[in-house]
Amino acid sequence: MMQAAGVSFLDAAAPPGRLPQITLEAVAAASQWDALLSRAPFPHSVQSFAYGTAKAGHGWHVARVLVRHAGQPVAMVQVLERRMFGLRLVTRINRGPIFLDARPPRELVVAVYRAIRQRWGRLPRGVLLIAPALEAGEEGHAIMTEAGYRRRRGNGWGSARIDLSPDIETVFAGLDGKWRNRVRAGQRSGVTVRVTREGADFAWMADRHLENMQAKAFSGHDRGFLAALRQSFGDDLVLVQAIHEQRPVAGLVLIRVGPLADGVVAWFGPEARDLKAGNVVAWGAIAEMHRLGCTTYDVGGTNSDKGCSTFKAGMKGEDYLLLGEYVGV
């Protein structure tokens, strides 16, 4: 049995040429898409309807497809296409497809990925670049190879998820002891938490995020896409600020996708470290997502920045690492 980012695949193999028959069905309604994603055992926010809507406002054509086997829904995938003069130049799939069963048979997984490649990854229809929602490792790579893909980039998305289903006191007790002590120390130093959805506050956060990208020389969401996310997610996009002496010293932007809460961007000001404001604002975000009914909190990436990864490790989430990028042609 293979563990794949929270979803396990049965090892039963189909004879060569006997892969399950797969059909692809377009989905247009946000309500249908969100209901399907909410029932998935391991969803990803970049596969949400609202995320696709934000991408559609930035030059991408979005296709949302329900995958069926024997008439029953088994997976879903949101596909981004870059077009010019009506021709598809490149297709991207990020952390998909999402399987609806926690234990799909291996041969079914191969068949789904093969059907996706046949639909989007065959010349002259452009190039398909896919970062699959499969756990990093040899078996995941074997599945992609069997489905007809070639590895393009080895480093995949890594993050961790915190279980928010218990009561909030139990969630807090599950954090690392030193991490909890820093939360308490920050609170004693006068750091408080503010939850906001105001436009002016999001503009402030966008400014801090852009300054942070420039200062630390990394790439991330630009101002326009952050604004598009806010418009498409509405009240499901939340800014949590750490306040000290009436000034924000740290901030986190999160999105809610059904039962999943996912970090989008973070900023920690020069005073945040000494004040332990990072711990206070992160705990405030967890508590707010728990209050809103989320049962899972994704810390928003752990393998892109060493210092950030060390900080997030103290949150004691369940780590996962996905395969890197593959190409289908």
Phi and psi in degrees as GROMACS dihedral restraints (atoms count N, CA, C in turn):
[ dihedral_restraints ]
;  ai    aj    ak    al  type     phi  dphi    fc
    3     4     5     6     1  -113.4    20    10
    4     5     6     7     1   128.2    20    10
    6     7     8     9     1   -85.3    20    10
    7     8     9    10     1   128.4    20    10
    9    10    11    12     1  -134.7    20    10
   10    11    12    13     1    88.4    20    10
   12    13    14    15     1    51.4    20    10
   13    14    15    16     1    49.1    20    10
   15    16    17    18     1    92.0    20    10
   16    17    18    19     1   -12.4    20    10
   18    19    20    21     1  -115.2    20    10
   19    20    21    22     1   129.8    20    10
   21    22    23    24     1  -103.7    20    10
   22    23    24    25     1   143.5    20    10
   24    25    26    27     1  -110.7    20    10
   25    26    27    28     1   132.5    20    10
   27    28    29    30     1   -69.4    20    10
   28    29    30    31     1   144.0    20    10
   30    31    32    33     1   -82.6    20    10
   31    32    33    34     1    -6.0    20    10
   33    34    35    36     1   -54.3    20    10
   34    35    36    37     1   129.4    20    10
   36    37    38    39     1  -109.7    20    10
   37    38    39    40     1   141.4    20    10
   39    40    41    42     1   -87.0    20    10
   40    41    42    43     1   150.7    20    10
   42    43    44    45     1   -60.9    20    10
   43    44    45    46     1   152.1    20    10
   45    46    47    48     1   -50.9    20    10
   46    47    48    49     1   135.5    20    10
   48    49    50    51     1    78.0    20    10
   49    50    51    52     1     3.5    20    10
   51    52    53    54     1  -115.7    20    10
   52    53    54    55     1    29.7    20    10
   54    55    56    57     1   -64.8    20    10
   55    56    57    58     1   148.5    20    10
   57    58    59    60     1   -57.9    20    10
   58    59    60    61     1   147.7    20    10
   60    61    62    63     1   -77.5    20    10
   61    62    63    64     1   129.0    20    10
   63    64    65    66     1  -120.1    20    10
   64    65    66    67     1   139.7    20    10
   66    67    68    69     1  -123.3    20    10
   67    68    69    70     1   149.5    20    10
   69    70    71    72     1  -114.2    20    10
   70    71    72    73     1   131.4    20    10
   72    73    74    75     1  -129.0    20    10
   73    74    75    76     1   123.7    20    10
   75    76    77    78     1   -67.3    20    10
   76    77    78    79     1   141.6    20    10
   78    79    80    81     1  -120.5    20    10
   79    80    81    82     1   125.6    20    10
   81    82    83    84     1  -108.8    20    10
   82    83    84    85     1   -24.7    20    10
   84    85    86    87     1   -88.0    20    10
   85    86    87    88     1   127.5    20    10
   87    88    89    90     1   -61.1    20    10
   88    89    90    91     1   -38.0    20    10
   90    91    92    93     1   -62.7    20    10
   91    92    93    94     1   -41.7    20    10
   93    94    95    96     1   -65.9    20    10
   94    95    96    97     1   -44.7    20    10
   96    97    98    99     1   -62.9    20    10
   97    98    99   100     1   -47.6    20    10
   99   100   101   102     1   -66.1    20    10
  100   101   102   103     1   -34.5    20    10
  102   103   104   105     1   -65.7    20    10
  103   104   105   106     1   -40.9    20    10
  105   106   107   108     1   -65.1    20    10
  106   107   108   109     1   -45.1    20    10
  108   109   110   111     1   -64.9    20    10
  109   110   111   112     1   -36.1    20    10
  111   112   113   114     1   -66.9    20    10
  112   113   114   115     1   -25.2    20    10
  114   115   116   117     1   -90.5    20    10
  115   116   117   118     1    -7.4    20    10
  117   118   119   120     1   -69.8    20    10
  118   119   120   121     1   142.2    20    10
  120   121   122   123     1   -70.6    20    10
  121   122   123   124     1   -24.4    20    10
  123   124   125   126     1  -144.9    20    10
  124   125   126   127     1    74.5    20    10
  126   127   128   129     1   -78.2    20    10
  127   128   129   130     1   164.0    20    10
  129   130   131   132     1  -130.1    20    10
  130   131   132   133     1   137.9    20    10
  132   133   134   135     1   -64.3    20    10
  133   134   135   136     1   -29.4    20    10
  135   136   137   138     1   -70.0    20    10
  136   137   138   139     1    -9.5    20    10
  138   139   140   141     1   -98.7    20    10
  139   140   141   142     1     6.6    20    10
  141   142   143   144     1   -78.2    20    10
  142   143   144   145     1   157.0    20    10
  144   145   146   147     1   -60.9    20    10
  145   146   147   148     1   -44.8    20    10
  147   148   149   150     1   -65.0    20    10
  148   149   150   151     1   -36.9    20    10
  150   151   152   153     1   -64.3    20    10
  151   152   153   154     1   -42.6    20    10
  153   154   155   156     1   -62.5    20    10
  154   155   156   157     1   -37.7    20    10
  156   157   158   159     1   -62.2    20    10
  157   158   159   160     1   -41.1    20    10
  159   160   161   162     1   -63.3    20    10
  160   161   162   163     1   -40.0    20    10
  162   163   164   165     1   -66.1    20    10
  163   164   165   166     1   -34.8    20    10
  165   166   167   168     1   -62.9    20    10
  166   167   168   169     1   -27.0    20    10
  168   169   170   171     1   -82.1    20    10
  169   170   171   172     1     1.1    20    10
  171   172   173   174     1  -127.9    20    10
  172   173   174   175     1    42.3    20    10
  174   175   176   177     1    88.8    20    10
  175   176   177   178     1     5.5    20    10
  177   178   179   180     1  -107.4    20    10
  178   179   180   181     1   141.2    20    10
  180   181   182   183     1   -91.7    20    10
  181   182   183   184     1   132.1    20    10
  183   184   185   186     1  -108.5    20    10
  184   185   186   187     1   129.7    20    10
  186   187   188   189     1  -118.9    20    10
  187   188   189   190     1   129.0    20    10
  189   190   191   192     1  -116.7    20    10
  190   191   192   193     1   124.4    20    10
  192   193   194   195     1  -129.6    20    10
  193   194   195   196     1   132.4    20    10
  195   196   197   198     1   -94.9    20    10
  196   197   198   199     1   129.8    20    10
  198   199   200   201     1   -98.8    20    10
  199   200   201   202     1   127.5    20    10
  201   202   203   204     1  -117.0    20    10
  202   203   204   205     1   147.6    20    10
  204   205   206   207     1  -130.9    20    10
  205   206   207   208     1   124.4    20    10
  207   208   209   210     1    54.3    20    10
  208   209   210   211     1    36.1    20    10
  210   211   212   213     1    83.3    20    10
  211   212   213   214     1    -8.5    20    10
  213   214   215   216     1  -101.5    20    10
  214   215   216   217     1   138.8    20    10
  216   217   218   219     1   -68.3    20    10
  217   218   219   220     1   130.1    20    10
  219   220   221   222     1  -123.0    20    10
  220   221   222   223     1   -21.6    20    10
  222   223   224   225     1  -161.1    20    10
  223   224   225   226     1   168.7    20    10
  225   226   227   228     1  -145.4    20    10
  226   227   228   229     1   148.7    20    10
  228   229   230   231     1  -148.8    20    10
  229   230   231   232     1   132.9    20    10
  231   232   233   234     1  -101.6    20    10
  232   233   234   235     1   124.6    20    10
  234   235   236   237     1  -116.6    20    10
  235   236   237   238     1   133.9    20    10
  237   238   239   240     1  -109.1    20    10
  238   239   240   241     1   126.0    20    10
  240   241   242   243     1  -118.6    20    10
  241   242   243   244     1   131.6    20    10
  243   244   245   246     1   -99.7    20    10
  244   245   246   247     1   121.4    20    10
  246   247   248   249     1  -120.4    20    10
  247   248   249   250     1   155.3    20    10
  249   250   251   252     1  -143.8    20    10
  250   251   252   253     1   126.2    20    10
  252   253   254   255     1    53.1    20    10
  253   254   255   256     1    36.6    20    10
  255   256   257   258     1    82.2    20    10
  256   257   258   259     1    -4.0    20    10
  258   259   260   261     1   -99.6    20    10
  259   260   261   262     1   137.7    20    10
  261   262   263   264     1   -82.1    20    10
  262   263   264   265     1   121.4    20    10
  264   265   266   267     1   -92.8    20    10
  265   266   267   268     1   -45.0    20    10
  267   268   269   270     1  -148.7    20    10
  268   269   270   271     1   146.5    20    10
  270   271   272   273     1  -123.1    20    10
  271   272   273   274     1   136.2    20    10
  273   274   275   276     1  -124.6    20    10
  274   275   276   277     1   137.9    20    10
  276   277   278   279     1  -128.4    20    10
  277   278   279   280     1   123.4    20    10
  279   280   281   282     1  -115.6    20    10
  280   281   282   283     1   117.7    20    10
  282   283   284   285     1    56.4    20    10
  283   284   285   286     1    48.0    20    10
  285   286   287   288     1  -146.9    20    10
  286   287   288   289     1   171.0    20    10
  288   289   290   291     1   -71.8    20    10
  289   290   291   292     1   161.9    20    10
  291   292   293   294     1  -100.1    20    10
  292   293   294   295     1   121.6    20    10
  294   295   296   297     1   -86.3    20    10
  295   296   297   298     1   144.0    20    10
  297   298   299   300     1   -91.2    20    10
  298   299   300   301     1   -10.3    20    10
  300   301   302   303     1  -111.3    20    10
  301   302   303   304     1   138.8    20    10
  303   304   305   306     1   -70.7    20    10
  304   305   306   307     1   -18.5    20    10
  306   307   308   309     1  -136.2    20    10
  307   308   309   310     1    62.7    20    10
  309   310   311   312     1   -71.4    20    10
  310   311   312   313     1   143.7    20    10
  312   313   314   315     1   -60.7    20    10
  313   314   315   316     1   146.1    20    10
  315   316   317   318     1   -57.7    20    10
  316   317   318   319     1   -42.3    20    10
  318   319   320   321     1   -64.6    20    10
  319   320   321   322     1   -29.1    20    10
  321   322   323   324     1   -69.7    20    10
  322   323   324   325     1   -39.9    20    10
  324   325   326   327     1   -60.7    20    10
  325   326   327   328     1   -46.0    20    10
  327   328   329   330     1   -60.4    20    10
  328   329   330   331     1   -44.0    20    10
  330   331   332   333     1   -63.2    20    10
  331   332   333   334     1   -38.9    20    10
  333   334   335   336     1   -65.0    20    10
  334   335   336   337     1   -47.0    20    10
  336   337   338   339     1   -65.2    20    10
  337   338   339   340     1   -36.0    20    10
  339   340   341   342     1   -67.0    20    10
  340   341   342   343     1   -40.7    20    10
  342   343   344   345     1   -63.8    20    10
  343   344   345   346     1   -37.8    20    10
  345   346   347   348     1   -65.3    20    10
  346   347   348   349     1   -43.4    20    10
  348   349   350   351     1   -63.4    20    10
  349   350   351   352     1   -41.4    20    10
  351   352   353   354     1   -65.8    20    10
  352   353   354   355     1   -30.4    20    10
  354   355   356   357     1   -79.8    20    10
  355   356   357   358     1   -40.0    20    10
  357   358   359   360     1  -118.9    20    10
  358   359   360   361     1   -13.2    20    10
  360   361   362   363     1  -114.5    20    10
  361   362   363   364     1    29.5    20    10
  363   364   365   366     1  -120.8    20    10
  364   365   366   367     1   130.8    20    10
  366   367   368   369     1   -62.8    20    10
  367   368   369   370     1   147.2    20    10
  369   370   371   372     1   -94.0    20    10
  370   371   372   373     1    34.7    20    10
  372   373   374   375     1   -87.1    20    10
  373   374   375   376     1    12.1    20    10
  375   376   377   378     1    94.5    20    10
  376   377   378   379     1  -177.2    20    10
  378   379   380   381     1  -102.3    20    10
  379   380   381   382     1   138.4    20    10
  381   382   383   384     1  -103.3    20    10
  382   383   384   385     1   120.4    20    10
  384   385   386   387     1  -110.5    20    10
  385   386   387   388     1   123.2    20    10
  387   388   389   390     1  -132.5    20    10
  388   389   390   391     1   128.3    20    10
  390   391   392   393     1  -103.5    20    10
  391   392   393   394     1    93.9    20    10
  393   394   395   396     1   -70.2    20    10
  394   395   396   397     1   154.4    20    10
  396   397   398   399     1   -87.2    20    10
  397   398   399   400     1    57.9    20    10
  399   400   401   402     1  -124.5    20    10
  400   401   402   403     1   141.0    20    10
  402   403   404   405     1   -62.2    20    10
  403   404   405   406     1   139.5    20    10
  405   406   407   408     1   -60.5    20    10
  406   407   408   409     1   141.0    20    10
  408   409   410   411     1   146.7    20    10
  409   410   411   412     1   172.4    20    10
  411   412   413   414     1   -66.3    20    10
  412   413   414   415     1   -35.8    20    10
  414   415   416   417     1   -70.4    20    10
  415   416   417   418     1   -40.0    20    10
  417   418   419   420     1   -61.2    20    10
  418   419   420   421     1   -42.6    20    10
  420   421   422   423     1   -62.5    20    10
  421   422   423   424     1   -38.7    20    10
  423   424   425   426     1   -63.8    20    10
  424   425   426   427     1   -39.0    20    10
  426   427   428   429     1   -62.0    20    10
  427   428   429   430     1   -46.1    20    10
  429   430   431   432     1   -64.6    20    10
  430   431   432   433     1   -40.2    20    10
  432   433   434   435     1   -64.4    20    10
  433   434   435   436     1   -44.1    20    10
  435   436   437   438     1   -63.4    20    10
  436   437   438   439     1   -32.1    20    10
  438   439   440   441     1   -81.1    20    10
  439   440   441   442     1    -3.5    20    10
  441   442   443   444     1   101.5    20    10
  442   443   444   445     1    15.1    20    10
  444   445   446   447     1   -98.8    20    10
  445   446   447   448     1   159.5    20    10
  447   448   449   450     1  -119.2    20    10
  448   449   450   451     1   139.7    20    10
  450   451   452   453     1   -68.5    20    10
  451   452   453   454     1   133.8    20    10
  453   454   455   456     1  -110.5    20    10
  454   455   456   457     1   -38.6    20    10
  456   457   458   459     1  -145.4    20    10
  457   458   459   460     1   132.7    20    10
  459   460   461   462     1   -80.3    20    10
  460   461   462   463     1   -34.4    20    10
  462   463   464   465     1   -80.8    20    10
  463   464   465   466     1   118.1    20    10
  465   466   467   468     1  -105.8    20    10
  466   467   468   469     1   180.0    20    10
  468   469   470   471     1   -71.6    20    10
  469   470   471   472     1   130.6    20    10
  471   472   473   474     1  -125.8    20    10
  472   473   474   475     1   139.5    20    10
  474   475   476   477     1  -156.9    20    10
  475   476   477   478     1  -166.3    20    10
  477   478   479   480     1  -148.2    20    10
  478   479   480   481     1   151.9    20    10
  480   481   482   483     1  -126.5    20    10
  481   482   483   484     1   136.6    20    10
  483   484   485   486     1  -104.4    20    10
  484   485   486   487     1   133.3    20    10
  486   487   488   489     1   -78.3    20    10
  487   488   489   490     1   115.7    20    10
  489   490   491   492     1  -100.7    20    10
  490   491   492   493     1     8.3    20    10
  492   493   494   495     1   -70.3    20    10
  493   494   495   496     1   -28.7    20    10
  495   496   497   498     1   -72.0    20    10
  496   497   498   499     1   177.1    20    10
  498   499   500   501     1   -67.2    20    10
  499   500   501   502     1   160.6    20    10
  501   502   503   504     1   -64.0    20    10
  502   503   504   505     1   -31.7    20    10
  504   505   506   507     1   -65.7    20    10
  505   506   507   508     1   -38.9    20    10
  507   508   509   510     1   -68.4    20    10
  508   509   510   511     1   -38.6    20    10
  510   511   512   513     1   -60.6    20    10
  511   512   513   514     1   -45.2    20    10
  513   514   515   516     1   -63.3    20    10
  514   515   516   517     1   -40.9    20    10
  516   517   518   519     1   -65.1    20    10
  517   518   519   520     1   -23.4    20    10
  519   520   521   522     1   -78.7    20    10
  520   521   522   523     1    -9.9    20    10
  522   523   524   525     1   -76.1    20    10
  523   524   525   526     1   158.7    20    10
  525   526   527   528     1   -58.6    20    10
  526   527   528   529     1   141.6    20    10
  528   529   530   531     1   -58.0    20    10
  529   530   531   532     1   -44.4    20    10
  531   532   533   534     1   -64.5    20    10
  532   533   534   535     1   -36.4    20    10
  534   535   536   537     1   -64.9    20    10
  535   536   537   538     1   -43.1    20    10
  537   538   539   540     1   -62.3    20    10
  538   539   540   541     1   -39.8    20    10
  540   541   542   543     1   -63.6    20    10
  541   542   543   544     1   -34.5    20    10
  543   544   545   546     1   -69.5    20    10
  544   545   546   547     1   -35.4    20    10
  546   547   548   549     1   -59.7    20    10
  547   548   549   550     1   -48.2    20    10
  549   550   551   552     1   -64.1    20    10
  550   551   552   553     1   -40.2    20    10
  552   553   554   555     1   -63.9    20    10
  553   554   555   556     1   -41.9    20    10
  555   556   557   558     1   -63.1    20    10
  556   557   558   559     1   -40.6    20    10
  558   559   560   561     1   -64.6    20    10
  559   560   561   562     1   -39.4    20    10
  561   562   563   564     1   -65.9    20    10
  562   563   564   565     1   -29.8    20    10
  564   565   566   567     1   -79.3    20    10
  565   566   567   568     1     0.4    20    10
  567   568   569   570     1    99.4    20    10
  568   569   570   571     1     8.6    20    10
  570   571   572   573     1   -78.6    20    10
  571   572   573   574     1   128.5    20    10
  573   574   575   576     1  -120.5    20    10
  574   575   576   577     1   171.9    20    10
  576   577   578   579     1  -116.0    20    10
  577   578   579   580     1   137.6    20    10
  579   580   581   582     1  -125.8    20    10
  580   581   582   583     1   127.5    20    10
  582   583   584   585     1  -104.4    20    10
  583   584   585   586     1   127.1    20    10
  585   586   587   588     1  -142.0    20    10
  586   587   588   589     1   154.2    20    10
  588   589   590   591     1  -129.0    20    10
  589   590   591   592     1    17.4    20    10
  591   592   593   594     1   -75.9    20    10
  592   593   594   595     1   142.3    20    10
  594   595   596   597     1   -60.3    20    10
  595   596   597   598     1   -40.8    20    10
  597   598   599   600     1   -63.2    20    10
  598   599   600   601     1   -36.3    20    10
  600   601   602   603     1   -69.8    20    10
  601   602   603   604     1   -37.1    20    10
  603   604   605   606     1   -68.2    20    10
  604   605   606   607     1   -35.7    20    10
  606   607   608   609     1   -63.6    20    10
  607   608   609   610     1   -41.3    20    10
  609   610   611   612     1   -59.4    20    10
  610   611   612   613     1   -44.7    20    10
  612   613   614   615     1   -66.5    20    10
  613   614   615   616     1   -38.6    20    10
  615   616   617   618     1   -61.2    20    10
  616   617   618   619     1   -40.9    20    10
  618   619   620   621     1   -60.6    20    10
  619   620   621   622     1   -45.4    20    10
  621   622   623   624     1   -64.8    20    10
  622   623   624   625     1   -40.4    20    10
  624   625   626   627     1   -63.1    20    10
  625   626   627   628     1   -44.3    20    10
  627   628   629   630     1   -66.7    20    10
  628   629   630   631     1   -39.4    20    10
  630   631   632   633     1   -62.7    20    10
  631   632   633   634     1   -39.6    20    10
  633   634   635   636     1   -65.3    20    10
  634   635   636   637     1   -42.7    20    10
  636   637   638   639     1   -60.8    20    10
  637   638   639   640     1   -42.7    20    10
  639   640   641   642     1   -68.2    20    10
  640   641   642   643     1   -43.3    20    10
  642   643   644   645     1   -67.4    20    10
  643   644   645   646     1   -36.1    20    10
  645   646   647   648     1  -103.3    20    10
  646   647   648   649     1     2.1    20    10
  648   649   650   651     1    55.1    20    10
  649   650   651   652     1    52.9    20    10
  651   652   653   654     1  -128.8    20    10
  652   653   654   655     1   162.1    20    10
  654   655   656   657     1  -105.0    20    10
  655   656   657   658     1   147.7    20    10
  657   658   659   660     1  -162.6    20    10
  658   659   660   661     1  -165.0    20    10
  660   661   662   663     1   -63.4    20    10
  661   662   663   664     1   136.8    20    10
  663   664   665   666     1   -86.7    20    10
  664   665   666   667     1   175.6    20    10
  666   667   668   669     1   -60.5    20    10
  667   668   669   670     1   -41.7    20    10
  669   670   671   672     1   -63.6    20    10
  670   671   672   673     1   -40.9    20    10
  672   673   674   675     1   -71.4    20    10
  673   674   675   676     1   -35.6    20    10
  675   676   677   678     1   -60.9    20    10
  676   677   678   679     1   -40.0    20    10
  678   679   680   681     1   -65.6    20    10
  679   680   681   682     1   -38.5    20    10
  681   682   683   684     1   -66.2    20    10
  682   683   684   685     1   -38.4    20    10
  684   685   686   687     1   -61.6    20    10
  685   686   687   688     1   -43.2    20    10
  687   688   689   690     1   -62.8    20    10
  688   689   690   691     1   -40.3    20    10
  690   691   692   693     1   -68.3    20    10
  691   692   693   694     1   -41.9    20    10
  693   694   695   696     1   -77.7    20    10
  694   695   696   697     1   -35.7    20    10
  696   697   698   699     1   -85.2    20    10
  697   698   699   700     1   -22.3    20    10
  699   700   701   702     1    59.8    20    10
  700   701   702   703     1  -130.8    20    10
  702   703   704   705     1   -70.6    20    10
  703   704   705   706     1    -8.7    20    10
  705   706   707   708     1   -83.3    20    10
  706   707   708   709     1     1.7    20    10
  708   709   710   711     1  -106.2    20    10
  709   710   711   712     1   124.8    20    10
  711   712   713   714     1  -129.8    20    10
  712   713   714   715     1   137.6    20    10
  714   715   716   717     1  -107.6    20    10
  715   716   717   718     1   126.6    20    10
  717   718   719   720     1  -113.7    20    10
  718   719   720   721     1   123.3    20    10
  720   721   722   723     1  -112.1    20    10
  721   722   723   724     1   145.9    20    10
  723   724   725   726     1   -95.9    20    10
  724   725   726   727     1   125.3    20    10
  726   727   728   729     1  -112.1    20    10
  727   728   729   730     1   131.8    20    10
  729   730   731   732     1  -136.7    20    10
  730   731   732   733     1   125.5    20    10
  732   733   734   735     1    51.9    20    10
  733   734   735   736     1    45.2    20    10
  735   736   737   738     1    68.4    20    10
  736   737   738   739     1    15.6    20    10
  738   739   740   741     1  -126.1    20    10
  739   740   741   742     1   141.0    20    10
  741   742   743   744     1   -72.6    20    10
  742   743   744   745     1   130.8    20    10
  744   745   746   747     1  -118.1    20    10
  745   746   747   748     1    -4.5    20    10
  747   748   749   750     1  -162.5    20    10
  748   749   750   751     1   158.9    20    10
  750   751   752   753     1  -157.1    20    10
  751   752   753   754     1   149.7    20    10
  753   754   755   756     1  -134.0    20    10
  754   755   756   757     1   134.9    20    10
  756   757   758   759     1  -107.2    20    10
  757   758   759   760     1   129.4    20    10
  759   760   761   762     1  -128.3    20    10
  760   761   762   763     1   153.5    20    10
  762   763   764   765     1  -121.5    20    10
  763   764   765   766     1   148.8    20    10
  765   766   767   768     1  -111.5    20    10
  766   767   768   769     1   126.1    20    10
  768   769   770   771     1  -124.2    20    10
  769   770   771   772     1    94.2    20    10
  771   772   773   774     1    58.4    20    10
  772   773   774   775     1  -121.9    20    10
  774   775   776   777     1   -83.9    20    10
  775   776   777   778     1    -1.6    20    10
  777   778   779   780     1  -101.3    20    10
  778   779   780   781     1   132.2    20    10
  780   781   782   783     1  -109.3    20    10
  781   782   783   784     1   135.3    20    10
  783   784   785   786     1  -136.6    20    10
  784   785   786   787     1   131.8    20    10
  786   787   788   789     1   -72.6    20    10
  787   788   789   790     1   143.1    20    10
  789   790   791   792     1  -112.2    20    10
  790   791   792   793     1   -59.6    20    10
  792   793   794   795     1  -139.1    20    10
  793   794   795   796     1   155.0    20    10
  795   796   797   798     1  -138.6    20    10
  796   797   798   799     1   150.7    20    10
  798   799   800   801     1  -143.2    20    10
  799   800   801   802     1   133.9    20    10
  801   802   803   804     1  -125.9    20    10
  802   803   804   805     1   116.8    20    10
  804   805   806   807     1   -71.3    20    10
  805   806   807   808     1   172.9    20    10
  807   808   809   810     1   -61.9    20    10
  808   809   810   811     1   -24.0    20    10
  810   811   812   813     1   -87.1    20    10
  811   812   813   814     1   -13.3    20    10
  813   814   815   816     1   -62.3    20    10
  814   815   816   817     1   -39.1    20    10
  816   817   818   819     1   -62.6    20    10
  817   818   819   820     1   -51.5    20    10
  819   820   821   822     1   -64.7    20    10
  820   821   822   823     1   -33.3    20    10
  822   823   824   825     1   -83.2    20    10
  823   824   825   826     1    -6.9    20    10
  825   826   827   828     1    59.8    20    10
  826   827   828   829     1    29.9    20    10
  828   829   830   831     1   -69.0    20    10
  829   830   831   832     1   -28.4    20    10
  831   832   833   834     1   -61.7    20    10
  832   833   834   835     1   -42.7    20    10
  834   835   836   837     1   -66.2    20    10
  835   836   837   838     1   -40.9    20    10
  837   838   839   840     1   -64.8    20    10
  838   839   840   841     1   -44.3    20    10
  840   841   842   843     1   -71.5    20    10
  841   842   843   844     1   -36.0    20    10
  843   844   845   846     1   -66.5    20    10
  844   845   846   847     1   -41.8    20    10
  846   847   848   849     1   -66.6    20    10
  847   848   849   850     1   -37.9    20    10
  849   850   851   852     1   -61.3    20    10
  850   851   852   853     1   -37.5    20    10
  852   853   854   855     1   -67.4    20    10
  853   854   855   856     1   -43.4    20    10
  855   856   857   858     1   -59.7    20    10
  856   857   858   859     1   -46.8    20    10
  858   859   860   861     1   -62.9    20    10
  859   860   861   862     1   -38.8    20    10
  861   862   863   864     1   -68.2    20    10
  862   863   864   865     1   -41.6    20    10
  864   865   866   867     1   -66.7    20    10
  865   866   867   868     1   -35.2    20    10
  867   868   869   870     1   -63.7    20    10
  868   869   870   871     1   -42.5    20    10
  870   871   872   873     1   -62.7    20    10
  871   872   873   874     1   -34.0    20    10
  873   874   875   876     1   -79.5    20    10
  874   875   876   877     1    -2.6    20    10
  876   877   878   879     1    98.2    20    10
  877   878   879   880     1     6.3    20    10
  879   880   881   882     1   -69.6    20    10
  880   881   882   883     1   144.9    20    10
  882   883   884   885     1  -109.3    20    10
  883   884   885   886     1    -7.5    20    10
  885   886   887   888     1  -139.4    20    10
  886   887   888   889     1   137.2    20    10
  888   889   890   891     1  -123.4    20    10
  889   890   891   892     1   114.1    20    10
  891   892   893   894     1   -91.1    20    10
  892   893   894   895     1   126.7    20    10
  894   895   896   897     1   -72.4    20    10
  895   896   897   898     1    -9.0    20    10
  897   898   899   900     1    88.9    20    10
  898   899   900   901     1    32.7    20    10
  900   901   902   903     1   106.0    20    10
  901   902   903   904     1   135.2    20    10
  903   904   905   906     1  -131.0    20    10
  904   905   906   907     1    -7.3    20    10
  906   907   908   909     1  -113.8    20    10
  907   908   909   910     1    22.2    20    10
  909   910   911   912     1  -107.7    20    10
  910   911   912   913     1   -21.5    20    10
  912   913   914   915     1  -145.7    20    10
  913   914   915   916     1   124.2    20    10
  915   916   917   918     1   -62.3    20    10
  916   917   918   919     1   -46.8    20    10
  918   919   920   921     1   -63.5    20    10
  919   920   921   922     1   -43.0    20    10
  921   922   923   924     1   -64.9    20    10
  922   923   924   925     1   -38.3    20    10
  924   925   926   927     1   -65.8    20    10
  925   926   927   928     1   -38.7    20    10
  927   928   929   930     1   -63.6    20    10
  928   929   930   931     1   -42.6    20    10
  930   931   932   933     1   -60.9    20    10
  931   932   933   934     1   -46.7    20    10
  933   934   935   936     1   -70.4    20    10
  934   935   936   937     1   -26.0    20    10
  936   937   938   939     1   -60.9    20    10
  937   938   939   940     1   -30.6    20    10
  939   940   941   942     1   -69.1    20    10
  940   941   942   943     1   -11.3    20    10
  942   943   944   945     1   -82.8    20    10
  943   944   945   946     1    -9.0    20    10
  945   946   947   948     1    58.0    20    10
  946   947   948   949     1    37.6    20    10
  948   949   950   951     1   -77.2    20    10
  949   950   951   952     1   171.5    20    10
  951   952   953   954     1   -85.7    20    10
  952   953   954   955     1   113.5    20    10
  954   955   956   957     1   -69.2    20    10
  955   956   957   958     1   147.5    20    10
  957   958   959   960     1  -145.0    20    10
  958   959   960   961     1   151.1    20    10
  960   961   962   963     1  -136.9    20    10
  961   962   963   964     1   125.1    20    10
  963   964   965   966     1   -95.7    20    10
  964   965   966   967     1   161.6    20    10
  966   967   968   969     1   -59.2    20    10
  967   968   969   970     1   156.2    20    10
  969   970   971   972     1   -76.9    20    10
  970   971   972   973     1  -159.3    20    10
  972   973   974   975     1   -87.7    20    10
  973   974   975   976     1   142.6    20    10
  975   976   977   978     1  -123.4    20    10
  976   977   978   979     1   161.0    20    10
  978   979   980   981     1  -122.8    20    10
  979   980   981   982     1   137.7    20    10
  981   982   983   984     1  -121.4    20    10
  982   983   984   985     1   124.6    20    10
